[in-house]
């Protein structure tokens, strides 16, 4: 059985992954994944700021700082990755 548990197989071919007959490029996957990770970090960071303002506590402050600090790191990684694969198409 493949990763989906329903008999599908996942084949890596160059910069593409094939699953259920469709093709997803590594570049397109990274753009979506890094963008969603940045949004998740922002949402969690602002939630943690709100929790810190309401209840205090070092854990909420640390979570807020860590999450909000991860956003520019993810942005820099995304730019680096796109520059590295600038010759590869999105589809």
C-alpha positions as CSV (number, residue, x, y, z in Angstrom):
1,X,0.0,0.0,0.0
2,X,1.1,3.5,-0.7
3,X,1.1,6.6,1.6
4,X,-2.7,7.0,1.3
5,X,-3.5,3.5,2.5
6,X,-5.8,2.9,-0.4
7,X,-3.2,1.3,-2.8
8,X,-2.0,4.5,-4.4
9,X,1.7,4.9,-5.0
10,X,3.8,8.0,-4.8
11,X,6.6,8.2,-7.3
12,X,9.3,10.9,-7.3
13,X,10.4,11.8,-10.8
14,X,12.9,14.6,-10.9
15,X,11.1,17.6,-9.4
16,X,7.6,16.1,-9.6
17,X,5.5,13.9,-7.4
18,X,2.8,11.8,-9.0
19,X,-0.2,10.6,-7.0
20,X,-3.5,9.3,-8.3
21,X,-2.5,10.2,-11.8
22,X,-1.9,13.9,-11.0
23,X,1.4,15.8,-11.0
24,X,2.4,18.3,-8.4
25,X,5.8,20.1,-8.9
26,X,8.1,20.4,-5.9
27,X,8.2,24.2,-6.6
28,X,4.4,24.6,-6.4
29,X,4.2,22.5,-3.3
30,X,6.8,24.6,-1.6
31,X,5.1,27.9,-2.5
32,X,1.8,26.7,-1.0
33,X,3.4,25.0,2.0
34,X,5.7,27.9,3.0
35,X,2.8,30.4,2.5
36,X,0.5,28.3,4.7
37,X,3.3,28.0,7.3
38,X,3.7,31.7,7.4
39,X,0.0,32.3,7.9
40,X,-0.1,29.7,10.6
41,X,2.8,31.3,12.4
42,X,1.1,34.7,12.2
43,X,-2.2,33.4,13.5
44,X,-0.6,31.5,16.3
45,X,1.7,34.4,17.1
46,X,-1.1,36.9,17.4
47,X,-3.2,34.5,19.4
48,X,-0.2,34.0,21.8
49,X,0.2,37.8,22.1
50,X,-3.5,38.0,23.1
51,X,-3.1,35.3,25.6
52,X,0.0,37.0,27.0
53,X,-1.9,40.3,27.3
54,X,-4.8,38.6,29.0
55,X,-3.1,36.2,31.4
56,X,0.6,37.0,31.3
57,X,3.1,34.2,31.5
58,X,6.4,33.6,30.0
59,X,5.2,30.6,27.9
60,X,2.8,32.7,25.9
61,X,5.4,35.4,25.4
62,X,7.9,32.9,24.2
63,X,5.4,31.3,21.9
64,X,4.5,34.7,20.4
65,X,8.1,35.7,19.9
66,X,9.1,32.4,18.4
67,X,6.1,32.3,16.0
68,X,6.4,35.8,14.9
69,X,10.2,35.4,14.5
70,X,9.6,32.4,12.3
71,X,7.7,34.4,9.7
72,X,10.7,36.3,8.2
73,X,12.8,33.1,8.4
74,X,10.2,31.3,6.3
75,X,10.0,34.2,3.9
76,X,13.8,34.1,3.4
77,X,13.7,30.4,2.9
78,X,10.9,30.7,0.4
79,X,12.8,33.3,-1.6
80,X,16.0,31.2,-1.5
81,X,14.1,28.1,-2.7
82,X,12.4,30.0,-5.5
83,X,15.7,31.4,-6.7
84,X,17.3,28.0,-6.5
85,X,14.6,26.5,-8.7
86,X,13.9,29.5,-11.0
87,X,14.5,27.4,-14.0
88,X,11.8,24.8,-13.0
89,X,8.2,25.5,-13.9
90,X,5.3,25.5,-11.5
91,X,3.4,22.7,-13.3
